[in-house]
Structures are given as structure tokens and as C-alpha cells.
Amino acid sequence: FRNKMANLSIGGILLARQLIFLVLVGGLGLVGGYFSWVISDMAGQLANSSTGVTAAKALELQAEANFLVKIILGGTSLGVVMVTIISIPIMHRLIAAPLQRLASRMADLADGDASAEIPETNRKDEIGMIANTMLRLRDAVKRNQELLGEIKDHDEVWQNFIVILRCSPQSKSSALV
């Protein structure tokens, strides 16, 4: 399950969370609708009743109505709490924590540390795309650092060559001519 979730895009994860919430709320709505129908039916029976049973039916109707309120409020609260308890840790683990790790590596890269490993490159979602782009950036920074080192080495060689030329007897005698 974890591997399948890691392959979903961030939008896909958010959509899945919303669908779960929708199913819970929809299910509770159906239950509420059923009990509303029961209450309506009982009220109809009460209206048509002309016997002494009216008081008992009214009490039964009141009990059903109270149960309906408890089901709707309790079920909706439970659904919201469950989705929150489930979705917050999942969102943190799948989105927030990887983004924090990438941000840390970006800071290292900005400080010139091109040796840092880039996390999350195996993901297939937007975070994986960012990580793979960062990987390319890190490799380009490494190559630029290597080229800068080569330029400095060549510059040092040329500086030494100029010093040697200035100090050589030939360059002094040709300067006299």
C-alpha cells in the first residue's frame, strides 16, 4: 500500500483523501435519510391513528428522532476525526517530510556542497520531479566546480610561466634592444 501511495501524485493523494471523506459523509447521509424516512413513516401512522396507541407511537417517534440526531452528529464527528487522524500523518510522511529533506539539500547546494545526496529521486510524483531536477542541478554544480578548478590550475601555470619569462636572461637582453 505504501509503494502505491508513493506513486500517486500530490493531487492524487488529495483527491483520494477527499473521496474517502465523501464516502464517509455520503454513507452517513444515507443512514440519516433512512432514519428520516422511518420517522416520517411513523409520523404518518401517528396521524392516521385514532386509538390510545397515539402516545406510545409519539414516544417511539421521539426515540427514533433522538437516535437520528446521535447518528448524524456522532457519525459525522467520527468521520471528520478519522479522516483527520489518518490524513494528517499520511500527508506529513508523503509530502511535508520529503519537502523538508529536499529544502535542506537545496540549502546545502546553495552553500556550495555538491557532494550531498539528493533524496526522493525514486518517486514518480511532483516531489520526485523536483528531486530529479535538483539532482541535475547538483551534477551541473559539480561540473562547474571541476571546471573552475581546472581554470585556476591553468591560471597558476600561466602565472608561473610569466614569472619565469620575466626572470629569464633572454627576456632581459631582448628588453635592452
C-alpha positions as CSV (number, residue, x, y, z in Angstrom):
1,F,0.0,0.0,0.0
2,R,2.8,2.4,0.9
3,N,4.5,1.9,-2.5
4,K,1.2,2.6,-4.3
5,M,0.7,5.7,-2.3
6,A,4.3,6.9,-3.1
7,N,3.5,6.6,-6.8
8,L,0.4,8.8,-6.6
9,S,0.8,12.5,-7.4
10,I,0.2,15.0,-4.6
11,G,-3.1,15.9,-6.4
12,G,-4.0,12.2,-6.5
13,I,-3.4,11.8,-2.8
14,L,-5.5,14.9,-2.0
15,L,-8.2,13.5,-4.3
16,A,-8.1,10.1,-2.6
17,R,-8.4,11.8,0.8
18,Q,-11.4,13.8,-0.4
19,L,-13.1,10.7,-1.8
20,I,-12.7,8.9,1.5
21,F,-14.3,11.9,3.2
22,L,-17.0,12.0,0.7
23,V,-17.8,8.3,1.1
24,L,-18.0,8.7,4.9
25,V,-20.2,11.7,4.8
26,G,-22.3,10.2,2.0
27,G,-22.7,7.0,3.9
28,L,-23.8,8.9,7.0
29,G,-26.2,10.9,4.9
30,L,-27.8,7.7,3.6
31,V,-28.2,6.4,7.2
32,G,-29.7,9.8,8.2
33,G,-32.0,9.6,5.2
34,Y,-33.2,6.1,6.1
35,F,-34.0,7.1,9.7
36,S,-35.7,10.3,8.5
37,W,-37.9,8.1,6.3
38,V,-38.6,5.9,9.3
39,I,-39.6,8.9,11.3
40,S,-41.8,10.2,8.5
41,D,-43.5,6.9,8.2
42,M,-44.1,6.7,11.9
43,A,-45.5,10.3,11.9
44,G,-47.9,9.3,9.2
45,Q,-49.0,6.3,11.1
46,L,-49.5,8.5,14.2
47,A,-51.6,11.0,12.2
48,N,-53.8,8.2,10.9
49,S,-54.1,6.5,14.3
50,S,-57.2,7.2,16.3
51,T,-56.6,4.8,19.1
52,G,-55.0,5.2,22.5
53,V,-51.7,4.0,21.0
54,T,-51.0,7.5,19.9
55,A,-49.0,8.3,23.0
56,A,-46.8,5.2,22.6
57,K,-46.2,6.0,18.9
58,A,-45.3,9.5,19.8
59,L,-42.7,8.3,22.3
60,E,-41.4,5.8,19.8
61,L,-41.1,8.7,17.2
62,Q,-39.3,10.8,19.7
63,A,-36.8,8.0,20.5
64,E,-36.1,7.5,16.7
65,A,-35.6,11.2,16.2
66,N,-33.1,11.3,19.1
67,F,-31.3,8.3,17.7
68,L,-31.2,10.0,14.3
69,V,-29.6,13.1,15.8
70,K,-27.0,11.0,17.6
71,I,-26.2,9.0,14.5
72,I,-25.8,12.1,12.3
73,L,-23.8,14.2,14.8
74,G,-21.7,11.3,16.1
75,G,-21.1,9.7,12.7
76,T,-20.1,13.0,11.1
77,S,-17.8,13.8,14.0
78,L,-16.2,10.3,13.9
79,G,-15.8,10.6,10.1
80,V,-14.1,14.0,10.4
81,V,-11.8,12.8,13.2
82,M,-10.9,9.6,11.4
83,V,-10.1,11.4,8.2
84,T,-8.0,14.0,10.1
85,I,-6.2,11.3,12.1
86,I,-5.4,9.3,9.0
87,S,-4.7,12.1,6.5
88,I,-2.5,14.4,8.6
89,P,0.2,11.8,9.3
90,I,0.0,10.5,5.8
91,M,0.3,14.0,4.3
92,H,3.2,14.7,6.6
93,R,5.0,11.5,5.7
94,L,4.4,11.7,2.0
95,I,4.6,15.4,1.4
96,A,5.9,17.6,4.2
97,A,8.8,15.5,5.4
98,P,10.2,14.8,1.9
99,L,9.9,18.5,1.0
100,Q,11.8,19.4,4.2
101,R,14.6,17.0,3.3
102,L,14.7,18.5,-0.2
103,A,14.8,22.0,1.2
104,S,17.7,21.0,3.4
105,R,19.6,19.6,0.4
106,M,18.8,22.8,-1.5
107,A,20.4,24.9,1.3
108,D,23.5,22.6,1.2
109,L,23.7,23.0,-2.6
110,A,23.3,26.8,-2.3
111,D,26.2,26.8,0.2
112,G,28.4,25.0,-2.5
113,D,28.1,21.5,-1.1
114,A,27.7,19.4,-4.3
115,S,28.5,16.2,-2.6
116,A,25.2,15.8,-0.8
117,E,22.9,13.0,-1.8
118,I,19.5,14.1,-3.2
119,P,16.6,12.2,-1.5
120,E,13.3,11.2,-3.1
121,T,14.7,10.7,-6.7
122,N,12.8,7.4,-7.0
123,R,9.4,8.9,-6.6
124,K,7.1,9.2,-9.6
125,D,5.1,12.3,-8.4
126,E,5.9,16.0,-8.3
127,I,8.3,15.7,-5.4
128,G,10.3,13.1,-7.5
129,M,10.3,15.6,-10.4
130,I,11.7,18.3,-8.1
131,A,14.3,15.8,-6.7
132,N,15.4,14.7,-10.1
133,T,15.8,18.3,-11.3
134,M,17.8,19.0,-8.2
135,L,20.0,16.1,-9.0
136,R,20.7,17.5,-12.4
137,L,21.4,20.9,-10.8
138,R,23.8,19.3,-8.3
139,D,25.6,17.5,-11.1
140,A,25.9,20.8,-13.0
141,V,27.3,22.5,-9.9
142,K,29.9,19.6,-9.5
143,R,30.9,20.0,-13.1
144,N,31.2,23.8,-12.8
145,Q,33.3,23.4,-9.7
146,E,35.6,21.0,-11.6
147,L,35.9,23.4,-14.5
148,L,36.7,26.3,-12.0
149,G,39.4,24.1,-10.5
150,E,40.9,23.5,-14.0
151,I,40.8,27.2,-14.8
152,K,42.6,28.0,-11.5
153,D,45.2,25.3,-12.3
154,H,45.8,26.7,-15.8
155,D,45.9,30.3,-14.4
156,E,48.5,29.3,-11.9
157,V,50.6,27.6,-14.7
158,W,50.4,30.8,-16.8
159,Q,51.3,33.0,-13.8
160,N,54.4,30.8,-13.2
161,F,55.3,30.9,-16.9
162,I,55.1,34.7,-16.9
163,V,57.3,34.9,-13.8
164,I,59.8,32.6,-15.5
165,L,59.8,34.7,-18.6
166,R,60.4,37.9,-16.7
167,C,63.2,36.4,-14.8
168,S,65.0,34.7,-17.7
169,P,68.2,36.4,-19.1
170,Q,66.9,36.3,-22.7
171,S,63.9,38.4,-21.8
172,K,66.2,41.0,-20.1
173,S,68.6,41.2,-23.1
174,S,65.7,41.5,-25.6
175,A,64.3,44.3,-23.5
176,L,67.6,46.2,-23.9
177,V,67.4,46.0,-27.7
